[in-house]
Amino acid sequence: MTESFNGWIGEYEVHERPCKFVASLERRTCGCGWWNISGLPCKDTARAIGFIRGNIEEYYDDYYIACYLRVYAGALHLVPQKDIELDDVYPPMLPPPLRRQPGRPRKVRRRDKSEPPANQWDQKLSHVLGASK
């Protein structure tokens, strides 16, 4: 649960079962200390940002944005291969064998060999009542 107790300065109280944390969106700090250490919003601040319907990416540290852009600045180009041969050494992969999944058992019980099949009783009952098929 998230409450705004100093919403005009961007402070929000986030309730986590045994604890309460104060998340300050203006100062980019949180009572748990994760945001202070890592520079990325923690789950408490993410809840506060969601409470005000904000964009969490606006609260990332500038260092992470710069590193992300630097890492993915260059594009990876595929190497064209015109001489692709089919691999005949290994057979094609087959799906795994089907197994009965755990769960609720069947509704109809399995009958013993000495018992008549279930549909036999239906036939006898319809014959007694005079219904024809």
Short mmCIF file of the C-alpha atoms (twelve columns), coordinates in Angstrom:
data_MODEL
# 
_entry.id   MODEL 
# 
loop_
_atom_site.group_PDB 
_atom_site.id 
_atom_site.type_symbol 
_atom_site.label_atom_id 
_atom_site.label_alt_id 
_atom_site.label_comp_id 
_atom_site.label_asym_id 
_atom_site.label_seq_id 
_atom_site.Cartn_x 
_atom_site.Cartn_y 
_atom_site.Cartn_z 
_atom_site.pdbx_PDB_model_num 
ATOM 1   C CA . MET A 1   0.000   0.000   0.000   1 
ATOM 2   C CA . THR A 2   1.328   3.448   -0.896  1 
ATOM 3   C CA . GLU A 3   0.296   6.668   0.784   1 
ATOM 4   C CA . SER A 4   1.306   10.227  0.039   1 
ATOM 5   C CA . PHE A 5   2.092   11.961  3.280   1 
ATOM 6   C CA . ASN A 6   4.269   14.742  1.819   1 
ATOM 7   C CA . GLY A 7   3.153   14.533  -1.787  1 
ATOM 8   C CA . TRP A 8   3.969   18.163  -2.550  1 
ATOM 9   C CA . ILE A 9   7.663   17.452  -2.017  1 
ATOM 10  C CA . GLY A 10  7.521   13.974  -3.546  1 
ATOM 11  C CA . GLU A 11  7.708   11.831  -0.401  1 
ATOM 12  C CA . TYR A 12  5.606   8.705   -0.169  1 
ATOM 13  C CA . GLU A 13  5.170   6.122   2.563   1 
ATOM 14  C CA . VAL A 14  5.230   2.575   1.223   1 
ATOM 15  C CA . HIS A 15  3.862   -0.185  3.463   1 
ATOM 16  C CA . GLU A 16  5.496   -3.580  3.150   1 
ATOM 17  C CA . ARG A 17  4.057   -6.175  5.578   1 
ATOM 18  C CA . PRO A 18  6.431   -5.844  8.547   1 
ATOM 19  C CA . CYS A 19  8.029   -2.525  7.488   1 
ATOM 20  C CA . LYS A 20  7.244   0.970   6.272   1 
ATOM 21  C CA . PHE A 21  9.635   2.864   4.012   1 
ATOM 22  C CA . VAL A 22  9.699   6.499   2.979   1 
ATOM 23  C CA . ALA A 23  10.477  7.005   -0.688  1 
ATOM 24  C CA . SER A 24  11.483  10.520  -1.741  1 
ATOM 25  C CA . LEU A 25  11.159  10.877  -5.485  1 
ATOM 26  C CA . GLU A 26  12.587  14.414  -5.546  1 
ATOM 27  C CA . ARG A 27  15.781  13.478  -3.676  1 
ATOM 28  C CA . ARG A 28  15.889  9.998   -5.255  1 
ATOM 29  C CA . THR A 29  16.242  8.182   -1.946  1 
ATOM 30  C CA . CYS A 30  14.398  5.378   -0.206  1 
ATOM 31  C CA . GLY A 31  14.310  4.196   3.394   1 
ATOM 32  C CA . CYS A 32  15.455  0.713   2.414   1 
ATOM 33  C CA . GLY A 33  18.675  2.168   0.958   1 
ATOM 34  C CA . TRP A 34  18.631  0.247   -2.321  1 
ATOM 35  C CA . TRP A 35  18.051  3.296   -4.516  1 
ATOM 36  C CA . ASN A 36  20.849  5.156   -2.710  1 
ATOM 37  C CA . ILE A 37  23.343  2.350   -3.364  1 
ATOM 38  C CA . SER A 38  22.446  1.152   -6.851  1 
ATOM 39  C CA . GLY A 39  21.027  4.228   -8.576  1 
ATOM 40  C CA . LEU A 40  18.075  2.169   -9.800  1 
ATOM 41  C CA . PRO A 41  14.628  2.515   -8.220  1 
ATOM 42  C CA . CYS A 42  13.812  -0.252  -5.750  1 
ATOM 43  C CA . LYS A 43  10.442  -1.973  -5.458  1 
ATOM 44  C CA . ASP A 44  9.270   0.559   -2.867  1 
ATOM 45  C CA . THR A 45  9.998   3.526   -5.096  1 
ATOM 46  C CA . ALA A 46  8.508   1.663   -8.053  1 
ATOM 47  C CA . ARG A 47  5.258   1.428   -6.106  1 
ATOM 48  C CA . ALA A 48  5.408   5.143   -5.289  1 
ATOM 49  C CA . ILE A 49  6.086   5.982   -8.958  1 
ATOM 50  C CA . GLY A 50  3.172   3.767   -9.961  1 
ATOM 51  C CA . PHE A 51  1.001   5.525   -7.370  1 
ATOM 52  C CA . ILE A 52  1.527   8.859   -9.125  1 
ATOM 53  C CA . ARG A 53  1.278   7.108   -12.523 1 
ATOM 54  C CA . GLY A 54  4.791   8.172   -13.458 1 
ATOM 55  C CA . ASN A 55  7.312   6.596   -15.804 1 
ATOM 56  C CA . ILE A 56  9.905   4.572   -13.876 1 
ATOM 57  C CA . GLU A 57  12.530  5.115   -16.586 1 
ATOM 58  C CA . GLU A 58  12.637  8.828   -15.737 1 
ATOM 59  C CA . TYR A 59  13.979  7.929   -12.288 1 
ATOM 60  C CA . TYR A 60  16.988  5.893   -13.437 1 
ATOM 61  C CA . ASP A 61  20.386  7.332   -12.636 1 
ATOM 62  C CA . ASP A 62  21.989  9.144   -15.604 1 
ATOM 63  C CA . TYR A 63  24.980  6.800   -15.383 1 
ATOM 64  C CA . TYR A 64  22.843  3.779   -16.312 1 
ATOM 65  C CA . ILE A 65  21.271  5.560   -19.264 1 
ATOM 66  C CA . ALA A 66  24.674  6.642   -20.593 1 
ATOM 67  C CA . CYS A 67  26.105  3.126   -20.166 1 
ATOM 68  C CA . TYR A 68  23.095  1.551   -21.874 1 
ATOM 69  C CA . LEU A 69  23.399  3.877   -24.840 1 
ATOM 70  C CA . ARG A 70  27.157  3.291   -25.077 1 
ATOM 71  C CA . VAL A 71  26.822  -0.503  -24.929 1 
ATOM 72  C CA . TYR A 72  24.098  -0.720  -27.562 1 
ATOM 73  C CA . ALA A 73  25.390  2.084   -29.812 1 
ATOM 74  C CA . GLY A 74  26.981  -0.279  -32.323 1 
ATOM 75  C CA . ALA A 75  24.738  -2.540  -34.307 1 
ATOM 76  C CA . LEU A 76  25.342  -6.254  -34.733 1 
ATOM 77  C CA . HIS A 77  25.195  -7.270  -38.374 1 
ATOM 78  C CA . LEU A 78  24.483  -10.792 -39.497 1 
ATOM 79  C CA . VAL A 79  27.111  -12.606 -41.511 1 
ATOM 80  C CA . PRO A 80  25.607  -13.702 -44.837 1 
ATOM 81  C CA . GLN A 81  26.174  -17.346 -45.652 1 
ATOM 82  C CA . LYS A 82  25.274  -18.540 -49.105 1 
ATOM 83  C CA . ASP A 83  26.765  -22.014 -48.808 1 
ATOM 84  C CA . ILE A 84  24.507  -23.380 -46.082 1 
ATOM 85  C CA . GLU A 85  24.251  -27.145 -46.232 1 
ATOM 86  C CA . LEU A 86  21.712  -29.252 -44.438 1 
ATOM 87  C CA . ASP A 87  23.113  -31.269 -41.581 1 
ATOM 88  C CA . ASP A 88  22.491  -34.940 -42.371 1 
ATOM 89  C CA . VAL A 89  24.717  -36.272 -39.608 1 
ATOM 90  C CA . TYR A 90  22.207  -35.685 -36.829 1 
ATOM 91  C CA . PRO A 91  18.525  -36.681 -37.128 1 
ATOM 92  C CA . PRO A 92  15.916  -33.956 -36.625 1 
ATOM 93  C CA . MET A 93  14.842  -33.302 -33.056 1 
ATOM 94  C CA . LEU A 94  11.600  -34.917 -31.953 1 
ATOM 95  C CA . PRO A 95  9.296   -33.600 -29.245 1 
ATOM 96  C CA . PRO A 96  9.531   -35.250 -25.829 1 
ATOM 97  C CA . PRO A 97  7.238   -38.236 -25.179 1 
ATOM 98  C CA . LEU A 98  3.818   -37.409 -23.787 1 
ATOM 99  C CA . ARG A 99  3.265   -38.365 -20.176 1 
ATOM 100 C CA . ARG A 100 0.136   -38.245 -18.072 1 
ATOM 101 C CA . GLN A 101 0.242   -35.034 -16.103 1 
ATOM 102 C CA . PRO A 102 -0.455  -35.007 -12.376 1 
ATOM 103 C CA . GLY A 103 -3.841  -33.717 -11.386 1 
ATOM 104 C CA . ARG A 104 -7.402  -34.741 -10.790 1 
ATOM 105 C CA . PRO A 105 -8.123  -38.414 -11.479 1 
ATOM 106 C CA . ARG A 106 -10.685 -39.681 -13.964 1 
ATOM 107 C CA . LYS A 107 -14.386 -39.286 -13.238 1 
ATOM 108 C CA . VAL A 108 -15.290 -42.785 -14.411 1 
ATOM 109 C CA . ARG A 109 -13.633 -45.545 -12.446 1 
ATOM 110 C CA . ARG A 110 -11.925 -48.436 -14.134 1 
ATOM 111 C CA . ARG A 111 -14.118 -51.499 -13.960 1 
ATOM 112 C CA . ASP A 112 -12.930 -54.950 -13.058 1 
ATOM 113 C CA . LYS A 113 -12.811 -57.606 -15.789 1 
ATOM 114 C CA . SER A 114 -15.653 -59.475 -14.117 1 
ATOM 115 C CA . GLU A 115 -17.962 -56.422 -14.223 1 
ATOM 116 C CA . PRO A 116 -20.032 -55.656 -17.304 1 
ATOM 117 C CA . PRO A 117 -19.145 -52.537 -19.284 1 
ATOM 118 C CA . ALA A 118 -20.917 -49.329 -18.296 1 
ATOM 119 C CA . ASN A 119 -22.854 -48.990 -21.537 1 
ATOM 120 C CA . GLN A 120 -24.430 -52.450 -21.054 1 
ATOM 121 C CA . TRP A 121 -26.507 -51.161 -18.110 1 
ATOM 122 C CA . ASP A 122 -27.783 -48.282 -20.255 1 
ATOM 123 C CA . GLN A 123 -28.873 -50.710 -22.971 1 
ATOM 124 C CA . LYS A 124 -30.723 -52.934 -20.481 1 
ATOM 125 C CA . LEU A 125 -32.442 -49.925 -18.902 1 
ATOM 126 C CA . SER A 126 -33.600 -48.550 -22.277 1 
ATOM 127 C CA . HIS A 127 -34.865 -52.043 -23.230 1 
ATOM 128 C CA . VAL A 128 -36.889 -52.319 -20.009 1 
ATOM 129 C CA . LEU A 129 -38.405 -48.859 -20.496 1 
ATOM 130 C CA . GLY A 130 -39.288 -49.643 -24.087 1 
ATOM 131 C CA . ALA A 131 -37.098 -47.061 -25.776 1 
ATOM 132 C CA . SER A 132 -35.732 -48.092 -29.124 1 
ATOM 133 C CA . LYS A 133 -32.515 -46.960 -30.639 1 
# 
